[in-house]
Amino acid sequence: MPSQAARRGEIFLHRGDLTQARLWYEQAVTETRDEGSPKDLSDALGNLGNVCALLEDHAQAETCYREVLDIQRGLLEHNIIGETLVNLGNLKADTGQPEKARAFYLEALDTLEPLDSDQALGILYSNLALQELQLHNSDVAIEAFYTALEYHRKVGNEDGLATTYGQLGKTFLLTSRFEKAEACLNNATEHFIKLGNGPGEAGALRLLADVYEERGDKISALRCLERVQQIDKTYQLPQYEDDERRYNKIREDKRKDE
């Protein structure tokens, strides 16, 4: 059962006061070391690690997560082990260490796949794909993105589908596979529209405009950017001026071609 300190830490976390949340979770860790069960200590350390990660205190977060692993490997709670391995991978990804991030993600896959944790696996495969891209393994990344999409479809994760289609489309764009990039980015756009996520839709459309520019299709690029500018205005996005300049340049280039 969570201690009073842990409950207060949760309250401040929900309020967005990470400094106070950290103080209370530190107290919860101290209390559970003296009086709590191993599971209570694992929970307190996990919460403290999460807050430290949000505060970008990566060293302290890693210390917490590694102690959670030590405890959970004794308790054999494999779902928590897998979640903690993902957290460690995320820390390494955030600090620009893709090889170490990939190692943690692969270990997490070995732990979570037998548990049929489909929601977590979809996110995990997307994270793994991004690290493969950092390591210039684009074909391996593409395969991981496709696997992520399968899991996202299985659980109906619209956010995951939208984001992963966008990431996959960007990967195809960077590797000059423009037809596949176009298909993926159109899918991303449709899912973002379904979610009512205007900024996400704008991001996918900017990439789609890149695809059309690469293919010399200025009319389609302009249509994408017209919609992007509408979204920029609606959501007051900071990219509005850049998008407007890009639109005007393509339109002027089109006029010169005519």
Residue pairs with C-beta under 8 A, 6 or more apart in sequence:
1 40
2 10
2 28
2 40
2 43
3 28
3 31
3 32
3 36
3 40
3 44
5 24
5 25
5 27
5 28
5 31
6 24
6 25
6 28
6 43
6 44
6 47
8 24
9 20
9 21
9 22
9 23
9 24
9 25
9 27
9 28
9 47
9 48
9 51
10 21
10 47
12 18
12 20
12 21
12 24
13 21
13 47
13 51
18 51
18 54
18 55
19 55
21 51
22 48
22 51
22 52
22 55
25 44
25 47
25 48
25 51
26 48
28 44
28 47
28 48
29 41
29 44
29 45
29 48
31 44
32 40
32 41
32 44
33 41
36 44
38 71
38 74
38 75
39 71
39 75
39 77
41 71
42 68
42 71
42 72
42 75
42 77
42 80
45 64
45 65
45 67
45 68
45 71
46 64
46 65
46 68
46 80
46 84
46 87
48 60
48 64
49 60
49 61
49 62
49 63
49 64
49 65
49 68
49 87
50 61
50 87
52 58
52 60
52 61
52 64
53 61
53 87
53 90
53 91
53 94
56 94
58 91
58 94
58 95
61 87
61 91
62 88
62 91
65 84
65 87
65 88
65 91
66 88
68 80
68 84
69 81
69 84
69 85
69 88
72 80
72 81
72 84
73 81
78 111
78 112
78 114
78 115
79 112
79 115
79 117
81 111
82 108
82 111
82 112
82 115
82 117
82 120
83 108
83 120
85 104
85 105
85 107
85 108
85 111
86 104
86 105
86 108
86 120
86 123
86 124
86 127
88 104
89 100
89 101
89 102
89 103
89 104
89 105
89 108
89 127
89 131
90 101
90 127
91 101
92 98
92 100
92 101
92 104
93 101
93 127
93 130
93 131
98 131
98 134
98 135
99 131
99 135
101 127
101 131
102 128
102 131
102 132
102 135
105 124
105 127
105 128
105 131
106 128
108 124
109 121
109 124
109 125
109 128
112 120
112 121
112 124
113 121
118 151
118 154
118 155
119 151
119 155
119 157
121 151
122 148
122 149
122 150
122 151
122 152
122 154
122 155
122 157
122 160
122 164
123 148
123 160
124 148
125 144
125 145
125 147
125 148
125 151
126 144
126 145
126 148
126 160
126 163
126 164
126 167
128 144
129 140
129 141
129 142
129 144
129 145
129 148
129 167
129 171
130 141
130 167
132 138
132 140
132 141
132 144
133 141
133 171
138 171
138 174
138 175
141 171
142 168
142 171
142 172
145 164
145 167
145 168
145 171
146 168
148 160
148 164
149 161
149 164
149 165
149 168
151 157
151 160
152 160
152 161
152 164
153 161
158 191
158 194
158 195
159 195
161 187
161 191
162 188
162 191
162 192
162 194
162 195
162 197
162 200
162 204
163 188
163 200
165 184
165 185
165 187
165 188
165 191
165 204
166 184
166 185
166 188
166 192
166 200
166 203
166 204
166 207
168 184
169 180
169 181
169 182
169 183
169 184
169 185
169 187
169 188
169 204
169 207
169 208
169 211
170 181
170 185
170 207
172 178
172 180
172 181
172 184
173 181
173 185
173 207
173 210
173 211
173 214
176 214
178 211
178 214
178 215
181 207
181 211
182 208
182 211
182 212
185 204
185 205
185 207
185 208
185 211
186 208
188 200
188 204
189 201
189 204
189 205
189 208
192 198
192 200
192 201
192 204
193 201
198 231
198 234
198 235
199 231
199 235
199 237
201 227
201 231
202 227
202 228
202 231
202 232
202 235
202 237
202 239
205 224
205 225
205 227
205 228
205 231
206 224
206 225
206 228
206 239
206 243
208 224
209 220
209 221
209 224
209 225
209 228
209 246
212 218
212 220
212 221
212 224
213 221
213 250
218 250
218 251
218 253
218 254
218 257
219 254
221 250
222 247
222 250
222 251
222 254
225 243
225 246
225 247
225 250
226 247
228 239
228 243
229 240
229 243
229 244
229 247
231 237
232 239
232 240
232 243
233 240
